[in-house]
Amino acid sequence: MDFGATTGKVPTVTCASAGDSACATLGSQVSAAGGSATGMCDTSTKACYANISVTKSYPVSLSNDASFAQTVGSRAISVVKAIELNYSANNGSTVNLPDMNLYIGPETAKNVTDKDVVLIDKIPGIPKGTSVPSGTRKIVVPSGTPAFERFSYYLQNPKVSFLLLMTATPTVRAGEDLPKGQVEISVTPAFTVGLPL
């Protein structure tokens, strides 16, 4: 996610009630990293804030992956025994990232609500300026879940490309830094499979 190089603070915009049109102005002033920023009214403080909705997708083609080709090659996978996703992250932005949702789906998917897109798990929130070192965090995909079944299908059909999609909805409030900088998240799958002798 790239929020650009905007500097300054989130302006203070007062509002009276939910849906106050004054908050739309705030939404238009916030960089959304390719997503959308929506101005909302906090009725307890009578001040606008902005929710930034971002969805990023990454295409995966196992048949073109060198490590997959070296370990599995053209052999058919008879059974998938375990799936883990190791991840690392660097939040070099001025935005505190809340919990993010990670999905798997077909390469034609545009949104997480599209057909055959299923939730894998949440990646816990990452505060601004924080790094998560490689090898320190992982997601175990439980056997029998829709995500495990989707992964298994793509492992057993490596010529079928798929997408990993991530969604996040960070919030910025009056007086905080305007969103800028980059967020990088790396997800590395690890599989235990059965191969024919």
Contact map, one row per residue, 1 for C-alpha under 8 A:
11100000000000000000000000000000110000000000000000000001000000000000000000000000000000000000000000000000000000000000000000000000000000000000000000000000000000000000000000000000000001110000000000000
11110000000000000000000000000000110000000000000000000000000000000000000000000000000000000000000000000000000000000000000000000000000000000000000000000000000000000000000000000000000111100000000000000
11111100000000000000000000000011100000000000000000000000000000000000000000000000000000000000100000000000000000000000000000000000000000000000000000000000000000000000000000000000001111000000000000000
01111100000000000000000000000010100000000000000000000000000000000000000000000000000000000000000000000000000000000000000000000000000000000000000000000000000000000000000000000000001111000000000000000
00111110000000000000000000000000000000000000000000000000000000000000000000000000000000000000000000000000000000000000000000000000000000000000000000000000000000000000000000000000000110000000000000000
00111111000000000000000000000010000000000000000000000000000000000000000000000000000000000000000000000000000000000000000000000000000000000000000000000000000000000000000000000000011100000000000000000
00001111100000000000000000000000000000000000000000000000000000000000000000000000000000000000000000000000000000000000000000000000000000000000000000000000000000000000000000000000111100000000000000000
00000111110000000000000000000000000000000000000000000000000000000000000000000000000000000000000000000000000000000000000000000000000000000000000000000000000000000000000000000000110000000000000000000
00000011111000000000000000000000000000000000000000000000000000000000000000000000000000000000000000000000000000000000000000000000000000000000000000000000000000000000000000000111110000000000000000000
00000001111100000000000000000100000000000000000000000000000000000000000000000000000000000000000000000000000000000000000000000000000000000000000000000000000000000000000000011111110000000000000000000
00000000111110000000000001000000000000000000000000000000000000000000000000000000000000000000000000000000000000000000000000000000000000000000000000000000000000000000000000000110000000000000000000000
00000000011111000000000000000000000000000000001100000000000000000000000000000000000000000000000000000000000000000000000000000000000000000000000000000000000000000000000000000110000000000000000000000
00000000001111100000011001000000000000000000001100000000000000000000000000000000000000000000000000000000000000000000000000000000000000000000000000000000000000000000000000000100000000000000000000000
00000000000111110000011000000000000000000000011100000000000000000000000000000000000000000000000000000000000000000000000000000000000000000000000000000000000000000000000000000000000000000000000000000
00000000000011111001011000000000000000001110011100000000000000000000000000000000000000000000000000000000000000000000000000000000000000000000000000000000000000000000000000000000000000000000000000000
00000000000001111101000000000000000000001010010000000000000000000000000000000000000000000000000000000000000000000000000000000000000000000000000000000000000000000000000000000000000000000000000000000
00000000000000111111000000000000000000001110010000000000000000000000000000000000000000000000000000000000000000000000000000000000000000000000000000000000000000000000000000000000000000000000000000000
00000000000000011111000000000000000000011110000000000000000000000000000000000000000000000000000000000000000000000000000000000000000000000000000000000000000000000000000000000000000000000000000000000
00000000000000001111101000000000000000011000000000000000000000000000000000000000000000000000000000000000000000000000000000000000000000000000000000000000000000000000000000000000000000000000000000000
00000000000000111111111100000000000000011000000000000000000000000000000000000000000000000000000000000000000000000000000000000000000000000000000000000000000000000000000000000000000000000000000000000
00000000000000000011111110000000000000000000000000000000000000000000000000000000000000000000000000000000000000000000000000000000000000000000000000000000000000000000000000000000000000000000000000000
00000000000011100001111111000000000000000000000100000000000000000000000000000000000000000000000000000000000000000000000000000000000000000000000000000000000000000000000000000000000000000000000000000
00000000000011100011111111100000000000111000000110000000000000000000000000000000000000000000000000000000000000000000000000000000000000000000000000000000000000000000000000000000000000000000000000000
00000000000000000001111111110000000001110000000000000000000000000000000000000000000000000000000000000000000000000000000000000000000000000000000000000000000000000000000000000000000000000000000000000
00000000000000000000111111111000000000100000000000000000000000000000000000000000000000000000000000000000000000000000000000000000000000000000000000000000000000000000000000000000000000000000000000000
00000000001010000000011111111100000001100000000111000000000000000000000000000000000000000000000000000000000000000000000000000000000000000000000000000000000000000000000000000000000000000000000000000
00000000000000000000001111111100000011100000000011100000000000000000000000000000000000000000000000000000000000000000000000000000000000000000000000000000000000000000000000000000000000000000000000000
00000000000000000000000111111110000011100000000000000000000000000000000000000000000000000000000000000000000000000000000000000000000000000000000000000000000000000000000000000000000000000000000000000
00000000000000000000000011111110000000000000000000000000000000000000000000000000000000000000000000000000000000000000000000000000000000000000000000000000000000000000000000000000000000000000000000000
00000000010000000000000001111111000010000000000001000000000000000000000000000000000000000000000000000000000000000000000000000000000000000000000000000000000000000000000000000000011000000000000000000
00110100000000000000000000011111100010000000000000000000000000000000000000000000000000000000000000000000000000000000000000000000000000000000000000000000000000000000000000000000011100000000000000000
00100000000000000000000000000111111110000000000000011100000000000000000000000000000000000000000000000000000000000000000000000000000000000000000000000000000000000000000000000000001000000000000000000
11110000000000000000000000000011111100000000000000000100000000000000000000000000000000000000000000000000000000000000000000000000000000000000000000000000000000000000000000000000000000000000000000000
11000000000000000000000000000001111100000000000000000100000000000000000000000000000000000000000000000000000000000000000000000000000000000000000000000000000000000000000000000000000000000000000000000
00000000000000000000000000000001111110000000000000011110000000000000000000000000000000000000000000000000000000000000000000000000000000000000000000000000000000000000000000000000000000000000000000000
00000000000000000000000000000001111111000000000000011100000000000000000000000000000000000000000000000000000000000000000000000000000000000000000000000000000000000000000000000000000000000000000000000
00000000000000000000000000110111001111100000000001111000000000000000000000000000000000000000000000000000000000000000000000000000000000000000000000000000000000000000000000000000000000000000000000000
00000000000000000000000101110000000111110000000001110000000000000000000000000000000000000000000000000000000000000000000000000000000000000000000000000000000000000000000000000000000000000000000000000
00000000000000000000001111110000000011111000000111100000000000000000000000000000000000000000000000000000000000000000000000000000000000000000000000000000000000000000000000000000000000000000000000000
00000000000000000111001100000000000001111100000111100000000000000000000000000000000000000000000000000000000000000000000000000000000000000000000000000000000000000000000000000000000000000000000000000
00000000000000111111001000000000000000111110011110000000000000000000000000000000000000000000000000000000000000000000000000000000000000000000000000000000000000000000000000000000000000000000000000000
00000000000000101100000000000000000000011111111110000000000000000000000000000000000000000000000000000000000000000000000000000000000000000000000000000000000000000000000000000000000000000000000000000
00000000000000111100000000000000000000001111111000000000000000000000000000000000000000000000000000000000000000000000000000000000000000000000000000000000000000000000000000000000000000000000000000000
00000000000000000000000000000000000000000111110000000000000000000000000000000000000000000000000000000000000000000000000000000000000000000000000000000000000000000000000000000000000000000000000000000
00000000000000000000000000000000000000000111111000000000000000000000000000000000000000000000000000000000000000000000000000000000000000000000000000000000000000000000000000000000000000000000000000000
00000000000001111000000000000000000000001111111100000000000000000000000000000000000000000000000000000000000000000000000000000000000000000000000000000000000000000000000000000000000000000000000000000
00000000000111100000000000000000000000001110111110000000000000000000000000000000000000000000000000000000000000000000000000000000000000000000000000000000000000000000000000000100000000000000000000000
00000000000111100000011001000000000000111100011111000000000000000000000000000000000000000000000000000000000000000000000000000000000000000000000000000000000000000000000000001100000000000000000000000
00000000000000000000001001100000000000111100001111100000000000000000000000000000000000000000000000000000000000000000000000000000000000000000000000000000000000000000000000111100000000000000000000000
00000000000000000000000001100100000011110000000111110000000000000000000000000000000000000000000000000000000000000000000000000000000000000000000000000000000000000000000000111000000000000000000000000
00000000000000000000000000100000000011110000000011111000000000000000000000000000000000000000000000000000000000000000000000000000000000000000000000000000000000000000000011110000000000000000000000000
00000000000000000000000000000001001111000000000001111100000000000000000000000000000000000000000000000000000000000000000000000000000000000000000000000000000000000000000111100000000000000000000000000
00000000000000000000000000000001001110000000000000111110000000000000000000000000000000000000000000000000000000000000000000000000000000000000000000000000000000000000001111000000000000000000000000000
00000000000000000000000000000001111100000000000000011111000000000000000000000000000000000000000000000000000000000000000000000000000000000000000000000000000000000000001110000000000000000000000000000
00000000000000000000000000000000001000000000000000001111100000000000000000000000000000000000000000000000000000100000000000000000000000000000000000000000000000000000111100000000000000000000000000000
10000000000000000000000000000000000000000000000000000111110000000000000000000000000000000000000000000000000000000000000000000000000000000000000000000000000000000000111000000000000000000000000000000
00000000000000000000000000000000000000000000000000000011111000000000000000000000000000000000000000000000000000000000000000000000000000000000000000000000000000000011110000000000000000000000000000000
00000000000000000000000000000000000000000000000000000001111100000000000000000000000000000000000000000000000000000000000000000000000000000000000000000000000000000011100000000000000000000000000000000
00000000000000000000000000000000000000000000000000000000111110000000000000000000000000000000000000000000001000000000000000000000000000000000000000000000000000001111000000000000000000000000000000000
00000000000000000000000000000000000000000000000000000000011111000000000000000000000000000000000000000000000000000000000000000000000000000000000000000000000000001111000000000000000000000000000000000
00000000000000000000000000000000000000000000000000000000001111111000000000000000000000000000000000000000000000000000000000000000000000000000000000000000000001111100000000000000000000000000000000000
00000000000000000000000000000000000000000000000000000000000111111001100000000000000000000000000000000000000000000000000000000000000000000000000000000000001001111000000000000000000000000000000000000
00000000000000000000000000000000000000000000000000000000000011111001100000000000000000000000000000000000000000000000000000000000000000000000000000000000000001100000000000000000000000000000000000000
00000000000000000000000000000000000000000000000000000000000011111101100000000000000000000000000000000000000000000000000000000000000000000000000000000000000000000000000000000000000000000000000000000
00000000000000000000000000000000000000000000000000000000000011111111100000000000000000000000000000000000000000000000000000000000000000000000000000000000000000000000000000000000000000000000000000000
00000000000000000000000000000000000000000000000000000000000000011111110000000000000000000000000000000000000000000000000000000000000000000000000000000000000000000000000000000000000000000000000000000
00000000000000000000000000000000000000000000000000000000000000001111111000000000000000000000000000000000000000000000000000000000000000000000000000000000000000000000000000000000000000000000000000000
00000000000000000000000000000000000000000000000000000000000001111111111110000000000000000000000000000000000000000000000000000000000000000000000000000000000000000000000000000000000000000000000000000
00000000000000000000000000000000000000000000000000000000000001111111111111000000000000000000000000000000000000000000000000000000000000000000000000000000000000000000000000000000000000000000000000000
00000000000000000000000000000000000000000000000000000000000000000111111110000000000000000000000000000000000000000000000000000000000000000000000000000000000000000000000000000000000000000000000000000
00000000000000000000000000000000000000000000000000000000000000000011111110000000000000000000000000000000000000000000000000000000000000000000000000000000000000000000000000000000000000000000000000000
00000000000000000000000000000000000000000000000000000000000000000001111111111000000000000000000000000000000000000000000000000000000000000000000000000000000000000000000000000000000000000000000000100
00000000000000000000000000000000000000000000000000000000000000000001111111100000000000000000000000000000000000000000000000000000000000000000000000000000000000000000000000000000000000000000000000000
00000000000000000000000000000000000000000000000000000000000000000000100111110000000000000000000000000000000000000000000000000000000000000000000000000000000000000000000000000000000000000000000000000
00000000000000000000000000000000000000000000000000000000000000000000000111111000000000000000000000000000000000000000000000000000000000000000000000000000000000000000000000000000000000000000000000110
00000000000000000000000000000000000000000000000000000000000000000000000101111100000000000000000000000000000000000000000000000000000000000000000000000000000100000000000000000000000000000000000000110
00000000000000000000000000000000000000000000000000000000000000000000000100111111000000000000000000000000000000000000000000000000000000000000000000000000001100000000000000000000000000000000000011110
00000000000000000000000000000000000000000000000000000000000000000000000000011111000000000000000000000000000000000000000000000000000000000000000000000000000100000000000000000000000000000000000011110
00000000000000000000000000000000000000000000000000000000000000000000000000001111100000000000000000000000000000000000000000000000000000000000000000000000000000000000000000000000000000000000000011100
00000000000000000000000000000000000000000000000000000000000000000000000000001111111000000000000000000000000000000000000000000000000000000000000000000001001000000000000000000000000000000000001111000
00000000000000000000000000000000000000000000000000000000000000000000000000000011111000000000000000000000000000000000000000000000000000000000001000000000000000000000000000000000000000000000001111000
00000000000000000000000000000000000000000000000000000000000000000000000000000001111100000000000000000000000000000000000000000000000000000000111000000000000000000000000000000000000000000000001110000
00000000000000000000000000000000000000000000000000000000000000000000000000000001111110000000000000000000000000000000000000000000000000000001110000010000000000000000000000000000000000000000111100000
00000000000000000000000000000000000000000000000000000000000000000000000000000000011111000000000000000000000000000000000000000000000000000111100000000000000000000000000000000000000000000000111000000
00000000000000000000000000000000000000000000000000000000000000000000000000000000001111100000000000000000000000000000000000000000000000000111100000000000000000000000000000000000000000000011110000000
00000000000000000000000000000000000000000000000000000000000000000000000000000000000111110000000000000000000000000000000000000000000001111110000000000000000000000000000000000000000000000011110000000
00000000000000000000000000000000000000000000000000000000000000000000000000000000000011111000000000000000000000000000000000000000000001111100000000000000000000000000000000000000000000001111000000000
00000000000000000000000000000000000000000000000000000000000000000000000000000000000001111100000000000000000000000000000000000000001111111000000000000000000000000000000000000000000000001110000000000
00000000000000000000000000000000000000000000000000000000000000000000000000000000000000111110000000000000000000000000000000000000001111000000000000000000000000000000000000000000000000111100000000000
00000000000000000000000000000000000000000000000000000000000000000000000000000000000000011111000000000000000000000000000000000000111100000000000000000000000000000000000000000000000000111000000000000
00000000000000000000000000000000000000000000000000000000000000000000000000000000000000001111100000000000000000000000000000000111111000000000000000000000000000000000000000000000000001110000000000000
00000000000000000000000000000000000000000000000000000000000000000000000000000000000000000111110000000000000000000000000000000001110000000000000000000000000000000000000000000000000011110000000000000
00100000000000000000000000000000000000000000000000000000000000000000000000000000000000000011111100000000000000000000000000000001100000000000000000000000000000000000000000000000001111100000000000000
00000000000000000000000000000000000000000000000000000000000000000000000000000000000000000001111100000000000000000000000000000001100000000000000000000000000000000000000000000000111110000000000000000
00000000000000000000000000000000000000000000000000000000000000000000000000000000000000000000111110000000000000000000000000000011000000000000000000000000000000000000000001110000101100000000000000000
00000000000000000000000000000000000000000000000000000000000000000000000000000000000000000000111111000000000000000000000000001111000000000000000000000000000000000000000001100000000000000000000000000
00000000000000000000000000000000000000000000000000000000000000000000000000000000000000000000001111110000000000000000000000001111000000000000000000000000000000000000000111000000000000000000000000000
00000000000000000000000000000000000000000000000000000000000000000000000000000000000000000000000111110000000000000000000000011110000000000000000000000000000000000000000111000000000000000000000000000
00000000000000000000000000000000000000000000000000000000000000000000000000000000000000000000000011111000000000000000000001111100000000000000000000000000000000000000000100000000000000000000000000000
00000000000000000000000000000000000000000000000000000000000000000000000000000000000000000000000011111100000000000000000001111000000000000000000000000000000000000000011110000000000000000000000000000
00000000000000000000000000000000000000000000000000000000000000000000000000000000000000000000000000111110000000000000001111100000000000000000000000000000000000000000011100000000000000000000000000000
00000000000000000000000000000000000000000000000000000000000000000000000000000000000000000000000000011111000000000000001111100000000000000000000000000000000000000001111000000000000000000000000000000
00000000000000000000000000000000000000000000000000000000000000000000000000000000000000000000000000001111100000010000111110000000000000000000000000100000000000000001110000000000000000000000000000000
00000000000000000000000000000000000000000000000000000000000000000000000000000000000000000000000000000111110000000000111100000000000000000000000000100110000000000111100000000000000000000000000000000
00000000000000000000000000000000000000000000000000000000000000000000000000000000000000000000000000000011111010000001110000000000000000000000000000000100000000000111100000000000000000000000000000000
00000000000000000000000000000000000000000000000000000000000000000000000000000000000000000000000000000001111110000001100000000000000000000000000000000000000000001110000000000000000000000000000000000
00000000000000000000000000000000000000000000000000000000001000000000000000000000000000000000000000000000111110000000000000000000000000000000000000000000000000001110000000000000000000000000000000000
00000000000000000000000000000000000000000000000000000000000000000000000000000000000000000000000000000000011111000000000000000000000000000000000000000000000000000000000000000000000000000000000000000
00000000000000000000000000000000000000000000000000000000000000000000000000000000000000000000000000000000111111110110100000000000000000000000000000000000000000000010000000000000000000000000000000000
00000000000000000000000000000000000000000000000000000000000000000000000000000000000000000000000000000000000111110100000000000000000000000000000000000000000000000000000000000000000000000000000000000
00000000000000000000000000000000000000000000000000000010000000000000000000000000000000000000000000000000000011111100000000000000000000000000000000000000000000000000000000000000000000000000000000000
00000000000000000000000000000000000000000000000000000000000000000000000000000000000000000000000000000010000011111100110000000000000000000000000000000000000000000000100000000000000000000000000000000
00000000000000000000000000000000000000000000000000000000000000000000000000000000000000000000000000000000000000111110100000000000000000000000000000000000000000000000000000000000000000000000000000000
00000000000000000000000000000000000000000000000000000000000000000000000000000000000000000000000000000000000011111111100000000000000000000000000000000000000000000000000000000000000000000000000000000
00000000000000000000000000000000000000000000000000000000000000000000000000000000000000000000000000000000000010001111100000000000000000000000000000000000000000000000000000000000000000000000000000000
00000000000000000000000000000000000000000000000000000000000000000000000000000000000000000000000000000000110000000111110000000000000000000000000000000000000000000000000000000000000000000000000000000
00000000000000000000000000000000000000000000000000000000000000000000000000000000000000000000000000000011110010011111111000000000000000000000000000000000000000000000000000000000000000000000000000000
00000000000000000000000000000000000000000000000000000000000000000000000000000000000000000000000000000011100000010001111100000000000000000000000001100100000000000000000000000000000000000000000000000
00000000000000000000000000000000000000000000000000000000000000000000000000000000000000000000000000001111000000000000111110000000000000000000000001100000000000000000000000000000000000000000000000000
00000000000000000000000000000000000000000000000000000000000000000000000000000000000000000000000000001111000000000000011111000000000000000000100000100000000000000000000000000000000000000000000000000
00000000000000000000000000000000000000000000000000000000000000000000000000000000000000000000000000001110000000000000001111100000000000000010100000000000000000000000000000000000000000000000000000000
00000000000000000000000000000000000000000000000000000000000000000000000000000000000000000000000000111100000000000000000111110000000000000000000000000000000000000000000000000000000000000000000000000
00000000000000000000000000000000000000000000000000000000000000000000000000000000000000000000000000111100000000000000000011111000000000000000000000000000000000000000000000000000000000000000000000000
00000000000000000000000000000000000000000000000000000000000000000000000000000000000000000000000001110000000000000000000001111100000000000000000000000000000000000000000000000000000000000000000000000
00000000000000000000000000000000000000000000000000000000000000000000000000000000000000000000000111110000000000000000000000111110000000000000000000000000000000000000000000000000000000000000000000000
00000000000000000000000000000000000000000000000000000000000000000000000000000000000000000010000111100000000000000000000000011111011000000000000000000000000000000000000000000000000000000000000000000
00000000000000000000000000000000000000000000000000000000000000000000000000000000000000000010001111000000000000000000000000001111110000000000000000000000000000000000000000000000000000000000000000000
00000000000000000000000000000000000000000000000000000000000000000000000000000000000000000011111110000000000000000000000000000111110000000000000000000000000000000000000000000000000000000000000000000
00000000000000000000000000000000000000000000000000000000000000000000000000000000000000000111110000000000000000000000000000000011111000000000000000000000000000000000000000000000000000000000000000000
00000000000000000000000000000000000000000000000000000000000000000000000000000000000000000111000000000000000000000000000000000111111100000000000000000000000000000000000000000000000000000000000000000
00000000000000000000000000000000000000000000000000000000000000000000000000000000000000011110000000000000000000000000000000000100111110000000000000000000000000000000000000000000000000000000000000000
00000000000000000000000000000000000000000000000000000000000000000000000000000000000000011100000000000000000000000000000000000000011111011000000000000000000000000000000000000000000000000000000000000
00000000000000000000000000000000000000000000000000000000000000000000000000000000000000011000000000000000000000000000000000000000001111111000000000000000000000000000000000000000000000000000000000000
00000000000000000000000000000000000000000000000000000000000000000000000000000000000001111000000000000000000000000000000000000000000111111000000000000000000000000000000000000000000000000000000000000
00000000000000000000000000000000000000000000000000000000000000000000000000000000000001110000000000000000000000000000000000000000000011111100000000000000000000000000000000000000000000000000000000000
00000000000000000000000000000000000000000000000000000000000000000000000000000000000001110000000000000000000000000000000000000000000111111100000000000000000000000000000000000000000000000000000000000
00000000000000000000000000000000000000000000000000000000000000000000000000000000000001110000000000000000000000000000000000000000000111111110000000000000000000000000000000000000000000000000000000000
00000000000000000000000000000000000000000000000000000000000000000000000000000000000111100000000000000000000000000000000000000000000000111111000000000000000000000000000000000000000000000000000000000
00000000000000000000000000000000000000000000000000000000000000000000000000000000000111000000000000000000000000000000000010000000000000001111100000000000000000000000000000000000000000000000000000000
00000000000000000000000000000000000000000000000000000000000000000000000000000000001110000000000000000000000000000000000000000000000000000111110000000000000000000000000000000000000000000000000000000
00000000000000000000000000000000000000000000000000000000000000000000000000000000011110000000000000000000000000000000000110000000000000000011111010110000000000000000000000000000000000000000000000000
00000000000000000000000000000000000000000000000000000000000000000000000000000000011000000000000000000000000000000000000000000000000000000001111110010000000000000000000000000000000000000000000000000
00000000000000000000000000000000000000000000000000000000000000000000000000000000110000000000000000000000000000000000000000000000000000000000111110011000000000000000000000000000000000000000000000000
00000000000000000000000000000000000000000000000000000000000000000000000000000000000000000000000000000000000000000000000000000000000000000000011111011000000000000000000000000000000000000000000000000
00000000000000000000000000000000000000000000000000000000000000000000000000000000000000000000000000000000000000000000000000000000000000000000111111111000000000000000000000000000000000000000000000000
00000000000000000000000000000000000000000000000000000000000000000000000000000000000000000000000000000000000000000000011000000000000000000000000111111100000000000000000000000000000000000000000000000
00000000000000000000000000000000000000000000000000000000000000000000000000000000000000000000000000000011000000000000011100000000000000000000100011111110000000000000000000000000000000000000000000000
00000000000000000000000000000000000000000000000000000000000000000000000000000000001000000000000000000000000000000000000000000000000000000000111111111111000000000000000000000000000000000000000000000
00000000000000000000000000000000000000000000000000000000000000000000000000000000000000000000000000000000000000000000000000000000000000000000001111111111100000000000000000000000000000000000000000000
00000000000000000000000000000000000000000000000000000000000000000000000000000000000000000000000000000001100000000000010000000000000000000000000001111111110000000000000000000000000000000000000000000
00000000000000000000000000000000000000000000000000000000000000000000000000000000000000000000000000000001000000000000000000000000000000000000000000111111111000000000000000000000000000000000000000000
00000000000000000000000000000000000000000000000000000000000000000000000000000001000000000000000000000000000000000000000000000000000000000000000000011111111100000000000000000000000000000000000000000
00000000000000000000000000000000000000000000000000000000000000000000000000000000000000000000000000000000000000000000000000000000000000000000000000001111111110000000000000000000000000000000000000000
00000000000000000000000000000000000000000000000000000000000000000000000000000000000000000000000000000000000000000000000000000000000000000000000000000111111111111100000000000000000000000000000000000
00000000000000000000000000000000000000000000000000000000000001000000000000001001000000000000000000000000000000000000000000000000000000000000000000000011111111000000000000000000000000000000000000000
00000000000000000000000000000000000000000000000000000000000000000000000000011100000000000000000000000000000000000000000000000000000000000000000000000001111111000000000000000000000000000000000000000
00000000000000000000000000000000000000000000000000000000000000000000000000000000000000000000000000000000000000000000000000000000000000000000000000000000111111110000000000000000000000000000000000000
00000000000000000000000000000000000000000000000000000000000011100000000000000000000000000000000000000000000000000000000000000000000000000000000000000000011111111000000000000000000000000000000000000
00000000000000000000000000000000000000000000000000000000000011100000000000000000000000000000000000000000000000000000000000000000000000000000000000000000010011111000000000000000000000000000000000000
00000000000000000000000000000000000000000000000000000000000011000000000000000000000000000000000000000000000000000000000000000000000000000000000000000000010011111100000000000000000000000000000000000
00000000000000000000000000000000000000000000000000000000001111000000000000000000000000000000000000000000011000000000000000000000000000000000000000000000010001111110000000000000000000000000000000000
00000000000000000000000000000000000000000000000000000000001110000000000000000000000000000000000000000001111000000000000000000000000000000000000000000000010000011111000000000000000000000000000000000
00000000000000000000000000000000000000000000000000000000111100000000000000000000000000000000000000000001111010000000000000000000000000000000000000000000000000001111100000000000000000000000000000000
00000000000000000000000000000000000000000000000000000000111100000000000000000000000000000000000000000111100000000000000000000000000000000000000000000000000000000111110000000000000000000000000000000
00000000000000000000000000000000000000000000000000000011110000000000000000000000000000000000000000000111100000010000000000000000000000000000000000000000000000000011111000000000000000000000000000000
00000000000000000000000000000000000000000000000000000011100000000000000000000000000000000000000000011110000000000000000000000000000000000000000000000000000000000001111100000000000000000000000000000
00000000000000000000000000000000000000000000000000001111000000000000000000000000000000000000000000011100000000000000000000000000000000000000000000000000000000000000111110000000000000000000000000000
00000000000000000000000000000000000000000000000000011110000000000000000000000000000000000000000011111000000000000000000000000000000000000000000000000000000000000000011111000000000000000000000000000
00000000000000000000000000000000000000000000000000111100000000000000000000000000000000000000000011010000000000000000000000000000000000000000000000000000000000000000001111100000000000000000000000000
00000000000000000000000000000000000000000000000000111000000000000000000000000000000000000000001111000000000000000000000000000000000000000000000000000000000000000000000111110000000000000000000000000
00000000000000000000000000000000000000000000000011110000000000000000000000000000000000000000001100000000000000000000000000000000000000000000000000000000000000000000000011111000000000000000000000000
00000000010000000000000000000000000000000000000011100000000000000000000000000000000000000000001000000000000000000000000000000000000000000000000000000000000000000000000001111101111000000000000000000
00000000010000000000000000000000000000000000000111000000000000000000000000000000000000000000000000000000000000000000000000000000000000000000000000000000000000000000000000111111000000000000000000000
00000000111110000000000000000000000000000000001110000000000000000000000000000000000000000000000000000000000000000000000000000000000000000000000000000000000000000000000000011111000000000000000000000
00000000111100000000000000000000000000000000000000000000000000000000000000000000000000000000000000000000000000000000000000000000000000000000000000000000000000000000000000001111100000000000000000000
00000000110000000000000000000000000000000000000000000000000000000000000000000000000000000000000000000000000000000000000000000000000000000000000000000000000000000000000000011111110000000000000000000
00000011110000000000000000000000000000000000000000000000000000000000000000000000000000000000011000000000000000000000000000000000000000000000000000000000000000000000000000010011111000000000000000000
00000111110000000000000000000110000000000000000000000000000000000000000000000000000000000000010000000000000000000000000000000000000000000000000000000000000000000000000000010001111100000000000000000
00110110000000000000000000000111000000000000000000000000000000000000000000000000000000000000111000000000000000000000000000000000000000000000000000000000000000000000000000010000111110000000000000000
01111110000000000000000000000010000000000000000000000000000000000000000000000000000000000000111000000000000000000000000000000000000000000000000000000000000000000000000000000000011111000000000000000
01111000000000000000000000000000000000000000000000000000000000000000000000000000000000000001110000000000000000000000000000000000000000000000000000000000000000000000000000000000001111100000000000000
11110000000000000000000000000000000000000000000000000000000000000000000000000000000000000011100000000000000000000000000000000000000000000000000000000000000000000000000000000000000111110000000000000
11000000000000000000000000000000000000000000000000000000000000000000000000000000000000001111100000000000000000000000000000000000000000000000000000000000000000000000000000000000000011111000000000000
10000000000000000000000000000000000000000000000000000000000000000000000000000000000000001111000000000000000000000000000000000000000000000000000000000000000000000000000000000000000001111100000000000
00000000000000000000000000000000000000000000000000000000000000000000000000000000000000111100000000000000000000000000000000000000000000000000000000000000000000000000000000000000000000111110000000000
00000000000000000000000000000000000000000000000000000000000000000000000000000000000000111000000000000000000000000000000000000000000000000000000000000000000000000000000000000000000000011111000000000
00000000000000000000000000000000000000000000000000000000000000000000000000000000000011110000000000000000000000000000000000000000000000000000000000000000000000000000000000000000000000001111100000000
00000000000000000000000000000000000000000000000000000000000000000000000000000000000011100000000000000000000000000000000000000000000000000000000000000000000000000000000000000000000000000111110000000
00000000000000000000000000000000000000000000000000000000000000000000000000000000001111000000000000000000000000000000000000000000000000000000000000000000000000000000000000000000000000000011111000000
00000000000000000000000000000000000000000000000000000000000000000000000000000000001111000000000000000000000000000000000000000000000000000000000000000000000000000000000000000000000000000001111100000
00000000000000000000000000000000000000000000000000000000000000000000000000000001111100000000000000000000000000000000000000000000000000000000000000000000000000000000000000000000000000000000111110000
00000000000000000000000000000000000000000000000000000000000000000000000000000001111000000000000000000000000000000000000000000000000000000000000000000000000000000000000000000000000000000000011111000
00000000000000000000000000000000000000000000000000000000000000000000000000001111110000000000000000000000000000000000000000000000000000000000000000000000000000000000000000000000000000000000001111100
00000000000000000000000000000000000000000000000000000000000000000000000000001111100000000000000000000000000000000000000000000000000000000000000000000000000000000000000000000000000000000000000111110
00000000000000000000000000000000000000000000000000000000000000000000000100111110000000000000000000000000000000000000000000000000000000000000000000000000000000000000000000000000000000000000000011111
00000000000000000000000000000000000000000000000000000000000000000000000000111100000000000000000000000000000000000000000000000000000000000000000000000000000000000000000000000000000000000000000001111
00000000000000000000000000000000000000000000000000000000000000000000000000000000000000000000000000000000000000000000000000000000000000000000000000000000000000000000000000000000000000000000000000111
